[in-house]
Amino acid sequence: MLKKHLLFILLLVLLIFSNDLFGQVIRGKLLDEKGFPLSDVSIIISNGGSTITGSDGSFTISATKTPYDLLITDASNNTGALYRGLYSTNPEIILFGNYLPRNVNSEAIKVEFPPIPRDRSAIIKFVSNDLFYSEEVTAFTNEKSKTITVNWLTNTSTISGKIIYLEKSSESFEKFSERSYTVIKDFYPQSVKFDSSTSYTNTGDANLTIYLPQTDYSKKGFRVSADFLALHRNSEMNLITVEGDIIYTKCFVPLSIPYGFRFKVYGYANNNDGSGFENITYAYPNSVMTIQSETPPKLSAPQDKFYGVNTSTEFGYEWGSGLGLYVIHFHCISPAADFYVVTKEKFISSPFAYAGGILTGDEYTWNVSKYMTYITIDEFVKERRFLNDVGYRAVTQSETRTFRKRPY
C-alpha cells in the first residue's frame, strides 16, 4: 500500500512539473499590423530552438519552460522585435512597423461614376469578409473616376467583396450605393461603374457630439470611421476628420449604412516633443461622447543626446496612466533599422546584446508606446477570433530621444 501511495505522489509531481521537464510546444503565427501573415522570418525562443515562419506566417517551436521570450528578426526589412515573458502556447505575434505589402496579390480597380456635383464629395471603398487591405479614396467636384488598390492573400487568385459609394455635401450624406465585385489576380483592366441606372439609397443624417480634452496640446483632433461589424476589420471607412483647438463639436454622420455598423472614433493629441496619445471609443448615431485624455510614459534614462550607449546601458521610463504593456522602439538612422521590445517592465537592458544583428549603426532614436488596456502580454498576443475589436483601446507615446554608441 505504501508503495502505491509513493508511486501516486511521484506521478502527481511529474504531472505538475511536466512543463519544466519535457518542454512546451508553441504553435504561433506572425502577422503584420494589418493582419497579413509574414513568411520567411526568423523566430528564436529564449529557452529552446529556432525556426522560420511558413507561407501563412505559422511557426512551431519548443520551449523548455514558461515563461519564454520570442525574438523575431526580418532581415529583408531590417526589422525585429523581442516579446518578453510569454506563457501562451498559440500566440499571434505582431511585427511592428509600417505596413508593407508582402506576399500578397495587389490589383487596381477603376471606379467610374457620374460627375460629382458642386460642393459635394464622395467616399469610395472596397470592403470584404476576407482578409484584405484597401484604402478609401475621396472624389471631389467634377471628378468622374477614381482608382482603388486592393491587396489580399496569395493563396487565392480572387477576392470577393463590395465597392461602396457614399456621397455627401457639407451638411448631409446624400446617397449611398454598393456594387458586388470580384477582384481577379493579373487581370487588366478591372473596372466598375456607378451610373444613372444604379440603385441609390438615402442613409439619413444623424449627429455625433464630441468633446475633446481641455488639456493644452500642440495638436489635437479626431476622426470618425464607419466600422462594419459583419466584415473584416480592415473594412472600416473614414467619414470625418476634425483637427483644432476646440472644446467640442457637433458633426453630422450617416444614420444608417448596411451590414450593421457603429462609429469608431479615433481621438488624438500630440505635444511638440512627440509625446501624446491616440485612443479608440465606439459610438452610435445621435450620441454624445468625450475623448479621454491619457498620460503617456515619460523617459527617464538615458538622457537625451547621450553617447556611449553599450550592452550594459539600461533604458528606463515612467509608466503613464492606466494598465497596459510597453513597446520600446529603437530606430537606427543609418543603416536604417527598427527594433521593438514588448514588455511589462519599466526598465530594459540595452538592445544591442539581443537584437539579432538588426541594430548595427551608431546613431539612434528611441521612444516608448503604451498599449492600453491590456493586463498581460498574453492577452495582447491571443488569437484574434473576432473580426472587430470591442471595448476601449488606447496607445500613448512618450517623447523621442536620441543616443549614440560612439561620440561624433
C-alpha positions in Angstrom: 0.0 0.0 0.0 2.8 2.4 0.9 4.5 1.8 -2.4 1.2 2.6 -4.3 1.0 5.9 -2.3 4.6 6.8 -3.2 4.0 5.9 -6.8 0.9 8.1 -6.9 2.7 11.1 -5.3 5.6 10.7 -7.8 3.2 10.7 -10.7 1.5 13.8 -9.3 4.8 15.6 -9.0 5.7 14.7 -12.5 2.4 15.9 -13.8 2.8 19.2 -12.0 6.3 19.8 -13.3 6.0 18.2 -16.7 6.2 21.5 -18.4 9.7 22.1 -17.0 10.8 18.5 -17.5 9.5 17.8 -21.0 9.1 21.3 -22.5 6.2 23.0 -24.2 5.3 23.1 -27.9 4.5 26.7 -29.1 2.4 26.9 -32.3 2.0 30.5 -33.3 1.5 32.9 -36.2 3.4 36.0 -37.2 1.4 38.9 -38.7 2.0 42.5 -39.8 -0.1 45.3 -38.3 -2.8 44.9 -40.9 -3.2 41.2 -40.1 -1.3 39.7 -43.1 0.9 36.7 -42.4 4.7 37.2 -42.6 6.7 34.4 -44.2 10.4 33.5 -44.1 11.0 35.4 -40.8 13.4 34.0 -38.2 11.9 33.1 -34.8 14.2 32.3 -31.8 12.9 31.2 -28.4 14.9 32.1 -25.3 15.0 28.6 -23.8 14.7 26.4 -26.9 15.5 26.4 -30.6 14.8 28.5 -33.7 12.6 28.2 -36.8 11.4 30.1 -39.9 7.8 31.2 -40.4 5.8 29.4 -43.2 3.9 30.9 -46.1 0.9 31.5 -43.8 3.1 33.1 -41.1 2.8 30.0 -38.9 5.6 28.6 -36.8 6.2 25.7 -34.4 8.9 25.8 -31.8 9.6 24.1 -28.4 10.3 25.9 -25.1 11.9 24.0 -22.2 9.7 26.0 -19.8 7.4 29.0 -19.5 7.6 32.0 -19.4 9.7 32.4 -22.5 10.9 35.2 -24.8 10.5 35.3 -28.5 13.0 37.1 -30.8 11.7 37.9 -34.3 14.1 39.1 -37.0 13.1 40.0 -40.5 16.4 40.6 -42.4 14.6 41.6 -45.6 13.2 44.7 -43.9 15.9 45.2 -41.2 13.1 44.9 -38.6 13.0 42.9 -35.4 11.1 42.5 -32.2 11.5 40.8 -28.8 8.4 39.7 -26.9 9.3 39.1 -23.2 7.5 36.9 -20.6 5.1 34.9 -22.8 3.1 31.9 -21.5 0.8 31.4 -24.5 1.1 28.2 -26.5 -0.7 29.6 -29.5 0.3 33.3 -29.8 -0.4 35.6 -32.7 2.6 37.8 -32.8 2.6 41.3 -34.4 5.8 42.6 -36.0 5.5 46.3 -35.6 6.4 48.8 -38.3 5.0 50.4 -41.4 2.6 48.2 -43.4 4.4 47.0 -46.5 2.5 44.7 -48.9 4.4 41.4 -48.9 3.5 38.0 -50.4 0.1 39.5 -51.3 -1.9 39.9 -54.5 -2.3 43.6 -55.4 -4.7 44.8 -58.2 -6.0 48.2 -59.2 -9.7 48.9 -60.0 -11.0 51.9 -61.8 -14.3 53.1 -60.3 -16.4 55.3 -62.6 -19.4 57.5 -61.5 -21.4 60.5 -62.7 -19.5 63.8 -62.2 -19.5 64.8 -58.6 -21.9 67.8 -58.2 -20.7 71.2 -57.0 -20.0 71.4 -53.2 -20.1 67.6 -52.8 -17.6 64.8 -52.4 -17.8 61.0 -52.5 -16.0 58.3 -50.4 -15.2 55.1 -52.3 -14.1 52.0 -50.6 -13.6 48.2 -51.2 -14.8 46.0 -48.3 -14.8 42.3 -47.8 -15.4 39.5 -45.3 -12.0 38.1 -46.1 -8.5 39.4 -45.1 -7.6 42.3 -47.3 -6.4 45.9 -47.2 -7.6 48.8 -49.3 -7.6 52.5 -48.5 -10.7 54.6 -49.2 -10.4 57.4 -51.7 -12.3 60.6 -52.0 -13.6 62.2 -55.2 -14.4 65.9 -55.4 -16.5 68.2 -57.6 -16.5 67.3 -61.3 -14.4 64.2 -60.9 -15.8 61.1 -62.7 -13.4 58.3 -61.8 -11.0 57.1 -59.1 -8.6 54.2 -58.8 -8.5 52.0 -55.7 -6.0 49.3 -55.0 -6.9 46.0 -53.2 -4.4 43.7 -51.5 -5.3 40.2 -50.5 -3.7 36.8 -49.7 -1.7 34.9 -52.3 -3.4 31.6 -51.5 -6.3 32.5 -53.8 -6.5 34.2 -57.2 -9.6 36.2 -56.4 -11.3 38.0 -53.6 -15.0 38.9 -53.5 -16.4 41.9 -51.8 -18.3 45.1 -52.4 -17.4 48.6 -53.6 -19.1 51.3 -51.6 -20.0 54.7 -52.9 -21.1 57.3 -50.3 -21.8 60.9 -51.5 -22.1 63.9 -49.1 -22.4 67.6 -49.1 -21.2 70.0 -46.4 -24.4 69.4 -44.4 -25.6 65.9 -45.1 -25.0 62.5 -46.6 -26.8 62.5 -49.9 -26.7 59.0 -51.3 -25.3 55.5 -50.8 -24.7 52.6 -53.2 -22.8 49.4 -53.4 -21.7 47.0 -56.1 -20.7 43.4 -55.6 -17.3 42.9 -57.2 -14.7 40.1 -57.5 -11.1 41.2 -57.9 -9.1 38.9 -60.2 -5.3 38.5 -60.0 -3.4 39.6 -63.1 -6.5 40.7 -64.9 -6.4 44.1 -66.7 -8.3 46.3 -66.9 -10.6 46.0 -64.0 -13.4 48.5 -63.6 -16.8 49.0 -62.1 -19.3 51.7 -62.9 -22.0 53.6 -60.9 -24.4 55.3 -63.3 -27.9 56.6 -63.5 -29.3 53.0 -63.6 -27.5 52.2 -60.3 -29.8 51.9 -57.3 -29.0 54.5 -54.6 -30.4 54.9 -51.1 -30.6 57.7 -48.7 -28.6 56.9 -45.5 -30.3 59.6 -43.5 -28.5 62.0 -41.2 -27.6 62.0 -37.5 -25.2 63.8 -35.2 -22.3 63.0 -33.0 -21.4 65.5 -30.3 -17.7 65.0 -29.4 -15.9 66.7 -26.5 -12.1 67.0 -26.8 -9.6 67.0 -23.9 -9.3 70.5 -22.4 -5.6 70.0 -21.6 -3.3 72.1 -23.8 -1.7 70.2 -26.7 0.2 71.5 -29.7 -2.3 69.4 -31.9 -5.5 67.6 -31.1 -8.4 66.3 -33.0 -10.4 63.2 -34.0 -11.6 61.1 -37.0 -14.8 59.1 -37.3 -14.9 55.9 -39.2 -17.8 53.6 -40.1 -16.9 50.3 -38.5 -18.7 47.4 -40.3 -19.4 44.7 -37.7 -20.1 41.9 -40.3 -17.0 42.5 -42.3 -13.2 42.2 -41.8 -11.8 44.9 -39.5 -9.9 46.5 -42.4 -13.3 47.4 -43.9 -13.6 50.5 -41.8 -14.2 53.7 -43.8 -13.1 57.2 -42.7 -16.0 59.6 -42.7 -14.8 62.8 -40.9 -11.5 64.3 -39.8 -11.5 67.3 -37.5 -8.4 69.0 -36.0 -8.0 72.2 -34.0 -8.0 73.8 -30.6 -11.7 73.2 -29.9 -13.6 72.1 -26.8 -16.4 70.3 -28.5 -18.0 70.0 -31.9 -21.2 68.5 -33.4 -20.6 66.7 -36.7 -23.1 65.0 -39.0 -22.9 61.3 -39.7 -25.0 58.7 -41.6 -28.0 57.5 -39.7 -27.9 54.0 -41.3 -25.5 52.0 -43.5 -25.9 48.3 -44.4 -24.0 45.4 -42.8 -24.6 46.7 -39.3 -22.2 49.4 -38.3 -21.0 51.6 -35.5 -18.8 54.6 -35.4 -15.2 54.2 -34.4 -13.9 57.5 -33.0 -10.1 57.9 -33.0 -9.2 60.8 -30.6 -5.6 62.0 -30.6 -3.4 64.7 -29.1 0.3 65.5 -29.5 2.9 67.7 -28.0 5.8 69.3 -29.7 8.3 66.8 -28.3 6.4 63.9 -30.0 4.5 62.7 -26.9 0.8 62.1 -27.0 -1.9 59.6 -27.4 -4.4 58.0 -29.7 -7.5 56.3 -28.4 -10.5 54.5 -29.8 -14.0 54.8 -28.5 -17.2 53.5 -30.1 -20.4 55.4 -30.6 -23.8 55.2 -32.3 -25.9 57.9 -34.2 -27.0 60.9 -32.1 -24.8 60.1 -29.1 -22.6 62.4 -27.1 -19.0 61.3 -26.2 -15.9 62.6 -24.6 -12.4 61.8 -25.9 -10.5 60.7 -22.8 -7.0 62.2 -22.2 -4.3 59.8 -21.4 -0.9 60.4 -19.8 1.9 58.9 -21.9 5.1 57.2 -20.5 7.9 59.5 -19.7 11.5 58.6 -20.5 13.9 58.7 -17.5 17.2 57.3 -18.7 19.5 57.7 -20.5 19.3 61.4 -21.1 18.7 62.9 -24.5 21.7 63.1 -26.9 23.5 60.6 -24.7 26.6 59.0 -26.3 28.5 55.9 -25.2 25.5 53.5 -25.1 26.7 49.9 -24.9 25.4 46.4 -24.0 25.3 47.3 -20.3 23.2 50.5 -20.6 19.8 50.4 -19.0 16.8 52.2 -20.5 14.0 53.3 -18.1 10.7 55.2 -18.2 7.8 56.1 -16.0 4.6 54.1 -16.6 2.0 56.7 -17.5 -1.7 56.3 -16.9 -3.8 53.1 -16.9 -3.0 49.4 -17.4 -1.1 48.2 -20.5 2.0 46.8 -22.0 5.1 48.7 -23.3 6.6 48.7 -26.7 10.1 50.3 -26.8 11.1 51.3 -30.3 14.7 51.7 -31.2 15.3 53.2 -34.7 18.8 53.1 -36.2 19.3 56.1 -38.5 22.0 54.6 -40.8 21.8 51.9 -41.9 18.0 52.2 -41.4 16.7 49.6 -39.0 13.9 49.2 -36.4 13.8 47.0 -33.3 10.9 46.7 -30.8 10.8 45.3 -27.3 7.4 44.3 -25.9 7.4 44.1 -22.1 5.5 44.8 -18.8 8.7 46.0 -17.1 9.7 49.7 -16.9 13.4 49.0 -17.2 15.1 47.1 -20.0 18.7 46.4 -20.8 20.4 47.7 -24.0 19.0 46.0 -27.1 22.5 45.5 -28.7 23.0 42.3 -26.8 19.9 40.6 -28.2 18.7 42.4 -31.3 19.8 39.6 -33.6 22.1 41.8 -35.6 19.4 44.2 -36.7 21.0 47.3 -35.0 24.5 47.9 -36.4 24.8 51.7 -36.8 26.0 54.4 -34.3 23.1 56.9 -34.2 19.6 56.1 -32.8 16.3 57.4 -31.7 14.1 55.7 -29.1 10.6 56.2 -27.6 8.1 54.1 -25.6 4.5 53.4 -26.5 2.0 52.0 -24.0 -0.8 49.8 -25.4 -3.9 50.1 -23.2 -5.9 48.4 -21.7 -4.0 45.0 -21.8 -3.4 43.5 -18.4 -0.9 40.9 -19.7 1.3 40.3 -22.8 -0.6 37.0 -23.3 -3.8 39.0 -23.7 -2.2 41.1 -26.4 -1.0 38.0 -28.4 -4.1 35.9 -28.0 -5.8 34.6 -31.2 -8.0 37.2 -32.8 -11.2 35.3 -33.1 -13.4 38.3 -33.7 -13.4 40.4 -36.9 -13.6 43.7 -35.0 -12.2 44.9 -31.7 -14.5 45.6 -28.8 -14.1 48.0 -25.9 -11.8 50.9 -25.3 -8.3 50.9 -26.6 -5.5 53.5 -26.5 -1.9 53.9 -27.4 0.1 56.6 -25.6 3.6 57.6 -26.8 6.5 59.2 -24.9 8.7 61.9 -26.3 11.5 60.8 -28.6 15.2 60.9 -27.5 18.4 60.3 -29.4 21.6 58.5 -28.4 24.8 57.3 -30.0 27.1 54.3 -29.5 30.2 56.4 -30.1 30.9 60.2 -29.9 30.8 62.3 -33.1 
